[in-house]
């Protein structure tokens, strides 16, 4: 019927070719490039910082204190979860805890004051032939109760002393269930000072 069919022109932009309508406008405009996953994450973290949410996010992502704890302190001794109970991955209670005893090691437990006015729980295992001492900072989802089994093995196998401690928010330490990045540094300093200044280990 003689209808007018507009000509479609093409234009090249970089490595891409786009169509133009009769008015010279792009028919398929290029999409805005994505900022990238990494930049988006950084942007979100920056916004969280401005909104005072950074520490809350860090606590949830970084710290996972066992609840309930795998041990308790009583009468200057540690009572801990038996390995068979732990390995069965069953629910447990402190009534099932057994006293930590080892005829080959001298074992003491301590509550140590930190510079942030908290207290951290620690256990010190001494081997009679030790010439070295390991100050052990455990992972984010453990406590010195479950780690005590590893401490014993290391102390006996390597013939070293082992000093392990719980961060604020873990186990018998202050503020259970609420650890924080700021306290971690103070906890490590307090543990080291206690080991060197009070227990006279250098």
BELJORA-V697451 format. One line per field, one symbol per residue. phi: phi as a letter, one per 20 degrees, with the letter a starting at -180 (. if undefined). psi: psi as a letter, one per 40 degrees, with the letter a starting at -180 (. if undefined). burial: b if it has 9 or more other C-alpha atoms within 8 Angstrom, else e. A space follows every 10 residues. Layout:
phi = ???
psi = ???
burial = ???
This chain:
phi = .nffdffded cdcmedcced efeneffcff fffffngfff ffffffffff emdgffffff eedbfgcffe abdbllcedc ffffffffle fbcffefcff bbfececcdb ddfdfemdcd ebccddefdf dccdeddfff dcbfffffff ggfffffelc ecddbdfgnd lefflgncfb gffgffffff fffffeeeem dc
psi = eeihhiihii ihhbeihiii aeeeihdgii ihiieidddd dddddddddd efeddddddd ddhghhhiie iihhffihhi hidddddefi iiiedeiihh iheeihhiii hhhieffahi iihhhhhdeh eihhhhhiie fiieddeddd dddddddefi ihhiiiihei beiifhegii dddddddddd ddddddddef h.
burial = eeeeeeeeee eeeeeebbbb bbeeebeeee eeeeeeeeeb eeeebeebbe eebbbeebbe eebbbbeebb bbbeeebbbb bbeebbeeee eeebeebeee eeeebbbbbe bbbbeeebbb bbbbbbbeeb eebeeeebee ebbbbbbeee bbebbbeebb bbbbbbbbbb bbbbbbeebb bebbebbbbb bbbbbbeeee ee
